């Protein structure tokens, strides 16, 4: 009798465990209200508020458009956005809130390396689908994590491509690099820069004549003036990038600046002034295709465009576009799922992850050729290990310019560049 009682207790425990895990995998899908909840965290206050708000507005603009058309499989998608003020400790509690209290189905577009680095292991351990991370840390994609799908080119790839552009397009042979050092992003880019110098620079005799962390602006510019580089790769963001370029112009430094795609926004011109004109800026979102034209046309009809104009923001900005792309990729995964399983009621984490793994050269988006591979194939030592979760690997370069009407824009100066 006692054995039967123990068996009954064990059986109930197993059933409860199964029920809990099954519920967790389908959380955020409300079949009664026909709603799917997704979650986001990033800065909505503080120094990077504009970036976070712009991204969330871009996400909501896309969702408003799709929901007005009937949603996906008859379900609307709703976004829950939470402010972490770029605080890693706060990010940990916000992640718990989104996953365990808000019970979102997926995390989409989460923004900021500092916060994401603090919780990337937690996100992987939860098993919740994570689509698009706002940043380019290579560690998010390599080693691959089954449920995590970065989109943006990683910073190692970007560092390599900055070198390739400087040497092959600008004819640079003496190259300087100034990099961010208060988080991991600059060191990650530096790895790609050194790989590029070894592979491309060695072939043509180009040299890295200055490599330094971002310090006081006068120290940076003094060393830059002594080094006399043909091109300077500037891997730092916003105010830091603006400060160095401004001071270099004031002291008469003549170098061709090449900076990261993080700085692909009109705010840099507003901060820097005419010294920013002529700076080469990386880019990875499409510039002129019909999908871009349609996006801009629609965005200008939204309340998010009106909000940006009132705040004197560029609209749609690169940050609006990043948010739009994040939800486009999530939506693309949902379409693959629906095509295979036919009804939203079958949706769970595993089926969505498997659907994302079927994405090949996905171009129904402002991003380009988004590809993921099955996690089961991503064995260490195989090409799939570094490719399975890397998203987009190609970029092009633009130059900061003014129209005849004195309006700022980023003019494309190359086609798509790849790591090959």
ZABAGU-547535 format. One record per residue: residue in one letter; x, y, z of N, C-alpha, C in turn. Coordinates in pm, whole numbers, plus 32768, in hexadecimal, padded with zeros to 4 digits. Layout:
N
AXYZXYZXYZ;...
end
This chain:
420
X80537F8880008000800080008057807D8000;X80C580758052811F80E6805A816381007FD4;X8188808E7F8E81C8809C7F0C816B80DF7EA8;X80EB80B87EAE808980F47E54807E818A7E6D;X808281AF7EEF8079823C7F1280EF828B7EDE;X8167824F7EEB81E082937EB981DA82A27E21;X81AE82367DDF81A3823B7D4D814082A67D20;X80D182B37D6C806D83177D4B80A683A37D59;X80F183B97DC5812D843D7DDC8191845E7D6E;X81E683FB7D4B824884107CE18204842D7C5C;X819883E27C3F814F83F67BC2811384817BBA;X80D884AF7C2A809E85357C2E810B859F7C19;X818085887C5B81EE85E87C4E821E85F27BBD;X8227857D7B7B8253857C7AEF81ED85C47A98;X816C85AC7AB1810385EF7A64810786857A79;X811D86AE7AF78124873C7B15819B877C7ACE;X820E87357AD3828487687A92826D877679FC;X822F871279C182108717793281B1878B7913;X814E879C796980ED88087954812E8890795B;X818A88A079BE81CC892079D0822489417958;X827588DC792B82CC88F678B9827C890D783B;X820F88C5782C81BA88D677B6817B896177B7;X814E898D782C810F8A11783481768A7E7817;X81F18A6A784C82588ACE783682768ADE77A2;X82768A6F775982978A7476CB822A8AB77678;X81B28ABF76AD81448AFE766381188B8176A3;X81618BB0770781398C2B774981398C9F76E7;X80E68D01770480DF8D7676AE80848D667636;X80468CF176287FE88CD875BA7F5D8CCC75F7;X7F0C8D3475EC7E868D3776277E218D1075BB;X7DF58C9375C27D998C61755B7D0D8C9D756A;X7CEA8CCD75E17C668D0975F57C618D9575B8;X7CCA8DE575D37CCE8E6E75A07D118E7A7518;X7D498E0B74E77D8E8E0974657E018E6E7465;X7E568E6274CB7EC78EBE74DB7F458E6E74F9;X7FB58E9A74BE803A8E6674DE808A8ED8751A;X80C28EC3759181118F2B75D481A68F1375BB;X81ED8F7D7595827F8F77758D82B98FE275E8;X83358FCD761383729029767283F29068763E;X841390DC7676848B9129765184C1916B76CD;X8546917676D6858291CD773B85F0922076FA;X860692957735866C92F17704865B93777748;X86A893DC771F86A2945E7762862C94B37732;X85D694D6778F856995347773857895B277C7;X85E395B67816860B962D786186A396367858;X86DA96A77880876A96B5788387A796DE77FE;X882B96CA77F4887996FB7784884C96BF76FE;X8820964276FF87FC95FE7682876595F3766E;X871C964B76B08689964876A8865896537618;X869496AC75CB866696C175428671964074F0;X86DC95F6750686F1957B74BB8685951574DF;X866F95047563860A94A5758F857F94C97561;X855B9549757184D69575754684C5956474B0;X852D958874658525957973D4851194E973AC;X8557948F73EF854A940273CD84BF93CD73ED;X848D93ED7463840793C1748A839D93FB742D;X83AC947A7408834D94B773AB835094717323;X83C8944B72F583D294027277838F937A727F;X839F933672F0835F92B4730382C792C27304;X82989325734F82069338735881CA936572D3;X821693B2728681E493DB720281CD936171AA;X822C930471AB821D928A715C81A79237718E;X819D92277212813191D5724A80A892157231;X809F929A723C802092DE721F7FF492C17190;X805392C87133803392AE70A78001921F7094;X804A91BF70CA8024913370B77FA491107101;X7F949144717A7F1A912871C67E9E91617182;X7EAF91D471417E3D921170F97E1591BD7080;X7E6F916870547E5391106FE27E249085700D;X7E0B9076708E7DD98FF570BF7E3D8FA6710E;X7EB78FDD711E7F1B8F9A716F7F568F217128;X7F7E8EBF71767FBA8E4571407F618DCF7167;X7F258D8F71057ECC8D1F71227E538D487173;X7E288DC871667DB58DF871B17DD78E2B723C;X7E588E2972617E848E5872E47ECE8EDC72D6;X7EB58F3873337F028FB273397F7D8F9D7391;X7FE58FE7737480608FE073C5806E90617413;X808190557495808E90CA74ED811990CB752D;X81529142753681D89153756C81D3918A75FA;X821C914B76558230917F76DC82C291AD76E4;X82D7923076F2835D926A76F5837F92997781;X83F4927277B3841D9297783A84A592DC7839;X84AF934578898526939A788E858E936078ED;X860A934E78BA86769321791286DF938D792A;X86CF940278E9872D947178F787BE944478E5;X87D293DC7895885793A47878889F937678F7;X8852934879588889931B79D78887928279D9;X88FC923F79E088FD91AC79DA88B391687A4E;X88BD91A27AC6887791667B3987E191737B27;X87B591E87AFE872691FD7AE586F591A27A74;X874B918A7A128724913579A1870390A979D0;X874D90757A3087328FEE7A6286A58FE37A9C;X867C90467AEB85F690417B25858B90587ABC;X85A990AB7A57854890C379EC853490467998;X859F8FFC797F85918F7F793385358F1E797D;X85488F1279FF84F18EBB7A4F84608EE97A45;X844D8F6D7A4B83C58FA47A4383848F8379BD;X83CF8F95795183978F7B78CC83768EE778B8;X83CF8E9178E683BE8E0178CC835D8DC2792F;X83698DE479AF831D8D9B7A15829F8DE27A46;X82998E687A3782218EAF7A6181CD8EDC79E9;X820C8F20798B81C38F46791281A98ECC78BA;X81FC8E6778C881EE8DE7788081E38DFC77E9;X82458E4477B382468E5D7724826D8DDD76DA;X82418DD4765C82638D5F760C82F38D6475DC;X83248DDC75B983AB8DEB758483E28E7275AD;X84668E7D75AB84AB8EFD75BF84DB8F2B7537;X84B78FA5751184D48FD6748A851590607493;X858A906F745385C890F27444860C912A74BF;X862390DB7525865F911075A186DF915B7580;X86F491CC75C68757922F759A87C2924A7602;X8840924F75D488AD927F7627890A92117659;X89899218763289E891AE765489F7919B76EA;X89FA920877368A1191FC77C689A491A97808;X892691C677E788B9917B782188B190ED77EC;X88C090DE776A88B59059772D89238FFD7760;X899E9030776A8A0C8FDD779B89F08FA87828;X89A68FF6787789888FCD790089258F597907;X88D68F46789B886A8EE478A2886A8E80782E;X88CF8E8677D788CC8E2E776288C88D9B778B;X89118D7677F2890E8CEB782188858CC8785B;X88498D2778A387C48D0F78DC875D8CFA786D;X87648D4D780487078D40779687168CB77753;X87938C8C774187AA8C09770587778B9A7760;X878B8BA777E387608B41784186C78B367849;X86818BA8783F85EF8BA3784285B88B5477CB;X85FC8B5D775985CB8B1A76E185658B6A7693;X85478BE376C184E58C37767D851F8C6A75F9;X84D28C6F758C85088CA5750F85368D367520;X85AC8D5274ED85E68DD974F186098DFF7461;X85C68E64742D85D98E8C73A1860D8F1B739C;X86808F2D736286C38FAE735086F58FE473D6;X87748FFE73DC87B0903F745087EE90C17420;X87CE912F746387FC91B3743A888C91CA7460;X88E4919C740B897491A4741E89B5913A73C8;X8A39913073CF8A7C90D273768AE5907D73BA;X8AD1905C74378B339008747C8B388F7D743C;X8BAF8F5374158BBE8ED173D38B9B8E5F7432;X8BB28E7274B28B948E0975148B008DE47518;X8AAA8E3C74E98A1B8E1B74E889FC8DB07480;X8A4F8DAA74198A378D4D73AA8A968CD673AA;X8B0E8CE773E08B728C7D73E08BAA8C6F746D;X8B9B8BFC74AE8B588B83747C8AC18B9A746F;X8A828B53741089F38B6773FC89A18B397474;X89348B80748B88D58B5C74F488518B3A74B0;X88188ACA74CF87A88A94748287378AF87470;X87158B4374D7869E8B9874D486BC8C2B74B6;X873A8C4D749C87618CD9748B87888CF273F8;X87458D5773BB87568D73732C877F8E057317;X88018E257325882E8EAD7305881A8ECB7272;X88148F4C724F87FD8F7571C5886E8FCF7191;X8890903671DB88F3909771AB897B90557193;X89CA908B71328A53905B71248A9D906871A9;X8AE7900171CD8B2F9008724D8BA99063723E;X8BDD909172B08C4790F672AD8CCC90C17278;X8CE6903F72848D5E900872468D54901571AE;X8CDF8FF371788CC9900270E88CD6909570C0;X8C9A90EE71108CA0917C70ED8D2E91B070F2;X8D7A918971598E0691B671618E55918B70E7;X8E41911070BC8E8490DD70448E5D912F6FCA;X8DDB914B6FBC8DAA91936F478DD492266F49;X8DE692616FBF8E1B92E96FC78EA792EF6F8C;X8EF8928A6FAD8F8092826F758F79926F6EDD;X8F2592136EB28F1791F76E238EF192756DD6;X8E9192C06E0B8E65933B6DCB8ED693A36DC8;X8F1A93B56E398F84941A6E418FF593FC6DDE;X9019937E6DD1908893596D79905E93566CE7;X8FEF93106CCB8FC992F76C408F7D936C6C01;X8F3393B76C508EE294256C188F1F94AE6C2F;X8F6594BF6C9E8FA295416CBC903795456C9F;X907294D26C7F910094CD6C5F915A94E56CD6;X912994CD6D4F917794E86DC891E794816DD9;X925B94AF6E0192CC94576E2092FE946B6EAF;X92E494DF6EE7930394F96F75927E950B6FBD;X925F94AF701691DA94AC705491E694B870EC;X9191950A71249186951771B6910094DE71E2;X90FB94AE725D907C94807295906D94B97321;X8FFA94F473388FD4952673BD8F5894D973E4;X8F5A949574558EEB943C74748EB5944F7501;X8E379433750D8DEF943A758C8E2593CD75E9;X8E3793ED76688E71938A76C28E2493797745;X8DB093BD77538D6593B177D08CFA934577C9;X8CF592FA775D8CA6927F77578CEF922476F6;X8CB491B576D08CFB9152767F8CF8917275EA;X8CA591D175BF8C8F91E575308D0D921174E6;X8D59926F751F8DD2929E74DC8E3C923274CF;X8E4B91E175388EAD917475338E84910B74CD;X8E0090F674C08DD09098745B8DEF90CB73D0;X8DD2914A73B58DF1918573338E8691817316;X8ED79196737E8F689195736E8F9A910E7339;X8F5A90A273648F7F901D73318F6C9016729A;X8EF9904B726B8EDE904B71DC8F3F90A67191;X8F60911871CC8FBF9176718D90479133717C;X907590EE71E290F890AD71DA90F7903A7176;X90858FF3716D907B8F8A710890808FC6707C;X903E9037706A9040907B6FE990CA90AB6FC5;X911290E27027919A9112700E91F6909E6FEB;X91E2902E702B92368FB9700F921A8F806F85;X91998F7C6F5F91748F3F6EE091838F9F6E6A;X914E90196E78914C90786E0891C490D66E0F;X91DD910A6E88924B91686E9792D2912B6E76;X92E690B16EA09365906E6E86937D905E6DF1;X931190466DA7931C90306D17934890AF6CCD;X931E91236CFE933B91A06CB6939F91FA6D00;X93D091CB6D71943292196DBC93F892866E13;X9379927C6E35933C92DE6E90936492BE6F20;X937093286F71939A93176FFC9339935E705B;X932E932670D392E29365713E934493BF7189;X933E9440717193A3949B71A8937C94D07232;X92FE94BD725992D394EA72DD925F9493730B;X9268945F738291FB941173BE91EB9442744D;X9178947E7469916994B174F190D994AE7521;X90CB949C75A3904894A675E3901C953775E2;X8F99954975E78F6495D175F28F889609767B;X8FDD9671767C900596B476F78FD3974476F1;X9015979F77338FF2982D7728900498587697;X8FA798A976678FAB98D475DB9031991675B7;X906A9970760990EB99AC75E5915B994475D6;X915898DB762991BE9871762091AE9827759B;X91319805757A911597BD74FD9144980F7485;X911D988C7480913C98DD740A91D298FB7400;X9216990A747192A79921746C92EE98A87430;X92C89831745B930897B8742592E197A37393;X926797C77371923997B972E792889816728B;X92A0988D72BC92EA98EF726B937998BF7251;X93B6988172B4943E984D72A4944197D67245;X93D99782724A93D7970871F893BE97247164;X937897907145935A97B870BA931E97447067;X92B197097094927696997049922A96C96FCE;X922796736F6691D2968F6EF2913F96846F19;X9121961E6F6A909696066F95909795E27029;X902D960D706E901E95EC70FC8F9A95A37111;X8FA2952B71468F2D94DC71658F00950071F0;X8E89953971FA8E57956C727A8DE5951472AB;X8E0694BD73098D9E9465733D8D78949473C9;X8D2F950273CA8CF4953774458C729579741D;X8C1D959674808B9495BA74628B74964B7489;X8B1D9689743B8AD89705745C8B369772748E;X8B27979C750D8B72980E75408C0797FA7539;X8C36978275558CC69767754D8CF9977674BF;X8CB0973C745F8CD8974673D38CD497D873A5;X8C69981C73C98C5A98A973A48CCC98FD73DC;X8CEF98E674598D579935749B8DDE99267458;X8E0298AB74328E83989473F38E8998D47369;X8E1F98C1731A8E1D98F972928E1F99927298;X8DD499CD72F38DCF9A5F73018E589A987325;X8E989A5C73898F1A9A8E73B68F859A7B734B;X8F7E9A0A73058FE099F1729A8FD59A5C722D;X8F5A9A85720D8F479AEF71A98F7F9B7371DC;X8F6D9B8D725E8F9B9C0D729690349C187294;X90799BA772A6910C9BAC72AA914A9B8A7223;X90F99B7F71BB912C9B717133915A9AE7710C;X91249A7E714A914999F67124910299D070A2;X914E999F7044911799786FC2911A98E06FB7;X90A998A06FCF909D980F6FC5901297ED6F92;X9005977B6F558F81974C6F2A8F4596F86F99;X8ED597266FCE8E9596E1703E8E389673700C;X8E4195FE704A8DE6958F702E8DAD956170B3;X8D29956870C28CEE954771448C8194DD7139;X8C5894AC71AB8BFC943B71B68B6C945E718F;X8B2293F671698A94940A71478A40943B71BB;X8A73942F72358A2A946372A98A1794FB729B;X8A71953C72538A6C95CE72438A2295FA71C5;X89D095A3718D898B95C4710F8908960D7127;X891396817165889C96D0718388BE9764717A;X885B97B471568870984471458898988971C6;X88839849723888A8988772B7893D98A572BD;X898F985372788A1F986C727A8A4298EF7235;X89FC990F71C98A11998F718589E39A0371DD;X897299EF7220893F9A58727889A09A7272EB;X89E29A07731A8A409A15738A8AC69A51735D;X8AEF9A2D72E28B789A4C72B58B7F9AC5725A;X8B189AD9720A8B1C9B4671A98B689B1E712C;X8B9F9B8170E68BD89B6970628C4F9B087065;X8C8F9AF670D88CFF9A9970E18CD39A0970C4;X8C5199EE70D78C20996670BF8C0C994B702A;X8BFD99B46FDA8BEC99A26F4A8C6D99666F10;X8C5F98FA6EC68CD398B46E8E8CFD983B6EDF;X8CC198276F548CDD97AE6FA38C9897376F5F;X8CE296CA6F518CAA96506F178C6B95FB6F86;X8BF195CE6F6D8BA495886FD58B7495026F9E;X8B8994996FEC8B5994166FC58AC194106FC3;X8A8A93B46F7389F993A26F6B89DC93116F49;X896A92DF6F77894692556F5888B492466F2F;X886392AC6F4187D892A76F1287D292D86E83;X8778929F6E35876B92C86DA9874D935D6D9F;X877893986D30876B942A6D22870294556CBE;X86F494106C4E86A394466BE1863B93E46BA9;X863A93696BD685DD93076B9E854C932D6BBA;X84EC92F36B6D845E93126B83842F92FB6C12;X846592946C54843B927A6CDE845C92F26D38;X84C993386D1984F093AE6D67849494236D47;X847994366CC7841E94A26C9C839494926CDB;X836194186CDB82DD93FE6D1682DE94176DAC;X834A93F06DEE835794066E7E8355949B6E9E;X83A594E96E5783AC95796E72832495BB6E58;X82E695946DE9826395CD6DC781FC95B16E34;X81FB95346E65819C95116ED081BF95596F52;X823E95576F76826595906FF8823C96217003;X824296696F95822096F76F98818B97106FAC;X813B96A66FAA80AB96B46FC7808C96977058;X80EF967170A780D59641712F80E696AE7198;X80B19691720E80C096EC727F815196F072AF;X819D96887290822A968272BA827D96E67269;X825896FA71ED829A975F719B827C97EA71D2;X81FE980471F381D89886722C822098A172AF;X822D9839730182759846737F8307986D7366;X83479829730683D4984572E883E698D472B7;X838E9900726083989988722A838B99F0729A;X832D99DA72F5831B9A37736683989A3E73BD;X83DF99CD73C7845799C8741984D599EE73CB;X84C19A14734D85309A3A72F6858F99C572DE;X8556994C72D485A498D572B5859E98BB7220;X8607987B71ED860498487165859897DC715D;X854997DA70F184DC977970EB84BE9751705A;X84B896D0703D84DE9666709B8576966070AB;X85A3965171258632964C7143866495BD7137;X86E795AE714787209527714986EA94D471BB;X86C095167227868D94CD729B85FE949F7283;X85AE94F37242852994C572178537944C71BC;X85969455716085A993EB70FE85D6936A7141;X862E937571A5865A92FD71EE85E492B67231;X858C9305726F851692CA72AE84BA9288724A;X84A892CB71D984559294716D848E920E713E;X8512920A71298552918E70FA8543911E7160;X8554913E71E0854890D7724884C190907240;X845690DE723183D290A2722A83BA905F71A3;X83F89093713983EF905070B684278FC370BD;X84998FB2710084D78F2E710784828ED0715C;X844D8F0471CC83F38EB3721E837A8E8971CB;X83418EE7718182CB8ECC712F82EC8E6470C3;X83658E6F708C83908E0D702983938D817062;X83C58D7370DC83C58CF1711F83388CBD7137;X82DD8D19715B82518CF3717282108CC370F0;X82328D02708181F98CD97000822B8C4D6FD8;X82AA8C326FF382DE8BAC6FD882968B45702F;X82838B6870B0823A8B0F710B81AD8AF570D7;X81668B6070B380DA8B53708B80CD8B037009;X812C8B146FB181298AC96F3381358A336F4C;X81808A0F6FB4819489816FD281278948702A;X80FF8991709380A4895A70F88013898A70EA;X7FFB89EB70927F768A1470667F258A6670C9;X7F3A8A58714B7EE98AA271AC7F3E8ACF7222;X7F208B4572567F6D8B7E72C47F5F8B2A7342;X7EF08AE673517EDA8A9573C97F468A2A73DC;X7F8E8A0973727FFA89A5737C807F89E473A6;X80818A6973B580FF8AB073CE81398A907458;X81B78A72745A82038A6B74D882948A8F74B8;X82E68A95752083708AC1750E83BC8A6874AC;X83B289E674BE83FE898B746983D8899973D6;X835889A073BA832C89AA732E83578A2F72F1;X83548A99734183808B1B730C84168B1972F1;X84638AE2734D84F58ADA733B85168A8772C0;X84D28A1772AF84E789C4723884C38A1171B8;X845C8A6571C084358AB5714D84A08B1D712C;X84D78B5F719285438BBF717B85BC8B7C713B;X85D58AFF715F86478AB7712986368A967094;X85BF8AA8706185A68A906FD285B48B116F80;X85D88B806FC085E58BFF6F7A86668C006F29;X86588C136EA486CC8C136E4B86C58C8E6DF0;X872D8CE06DF687358D586DA186B18DA46DA1;X86798DB56E1785F98DFA6E28860A8E8C6E03;X85BC8EBA6DA185C88F446D7185468F916D74;X84DF8F596DB284608FA06DC1846D8FFF6E38;X84D490526E3284FC90A56EA3855F910E6E72;X857591756EC385D991DB6EA2866691A66EBA;X8672913A6F0886F390F76F15870E90A66E96;X877F90606E9187A6901D6E1487D48F8E6E2E;X87978F326DE387C48EA66DE187D28E6A6E6E;X876B8E796EBF87718E426F4687668DAA6F3F;X87C88D676F7987D08CD56F7387F18C9C6FFD;X87AB8C33702087CC8BE5709787D08B52706F;X88178B0270BD88248A7270A287F98A23711D;X87D289A4710A87A98952717D8818894771E5;X87F2895A72608852895372CF889588CB72D3;X884C886372B0888387DB72B488F987CA7256;X8900881D71EE896F8814718E89E8886671B9;X89D888BA721D8A3F891C72408AA788E0729F;X8AEB887B726F8B53883A72BF8BD4888C72BA;X8C198891732A8C9688DC732F8CF888A572C8;X8D3888FF72808D9688D672188D5988CF718E;X8CD488DF71858C9188E071038C6E897070DD;X8C5C898C70598C338A1470308BAF8A3F7070;X8B5689DE70898AD48A0070C38AE18A377151;X8B4D8A1671968B608A44721F8B658ADC7224;X8BA98B1A71C58BB48BAC71C38B468BEF7171;X8AFB8BA071258A968BDB70CD8A088BCC7102;X89EF8B69715689668B43717A89138BB471B6;X89538C0F720089078C787245893F8D037229;X897F8D1671B789C48D9471A089728DF97153;X88FE8DD2711C88A78E3370DC88E18E6C705B;X88FD8EEE705B89308F336FE489C68F496FF0;X8A0E8F2C6F838A9F8F396F868AD48FA26F25;X8A7F8FDE6ED48AAE903F6E728A8B90CE6E9C;X8ADC912D6E6F8AC891BB6E8C8AEE920E6E12;X8ACB928C6E158AFE92EB6DB38B2593696DFF;X8B6393C76DB98B8E94426DFE8B5094BC6DBD;X8B39951F6E118AFC959D6DE98B5A960F6E0F;X8B3C96866DDF8B8796FB6E0B8B2397646E39;X8B4397A66EA58AEE98116EDA8AF398886E7A;X8A7C98B36E4D8A76991A6DE589FE99766DFC;X89F899E36DAF89889A3F6DB2894C9A496D26;X88C99A526D2088859A6B6CA088999AFD6C7A;X88779B236BFF887E9BB16BDA882A9C0A6C35;X87C49BCF6C73876F9C196CD187A79C176D5F;X88239BE36D6D88699BDD6DEE882A9B7B6E51;X87EA9B146E1D87B49AAA6E72881A9A396E7C;X882D9A086EF38890999E6F09885C99186ED4;X88B498CA6E99889198406E74891197EE6E69;X8900976A6E688971970F6E58896F96D86DCA;X89CF96FE6D7B89D496DA6CEF8A2296586CDD;X89E495ED6CA68A2E95706C8F8AA395866C2F;X8B16954F6C518B8C955E6BFB8BC594D76BD0;X8B8D946A6C018BB693E46BD48B3A938F6BBF;X8B4E931D6B7C8AEA92B56B7D8AFC92616BFA;X8ABC91ED6BFD8AC791956C728B5291576C79;X8B9091606CEE8C1191226D078C0090A96D61;X8C4D90426D488C448FC96D9A8CCD8FA56DD0;X8CD18F416E268D4F8F176E658DA98ECD6E04;X8D778EA66D918DC78E586D318E3D8EA96CFC;
end
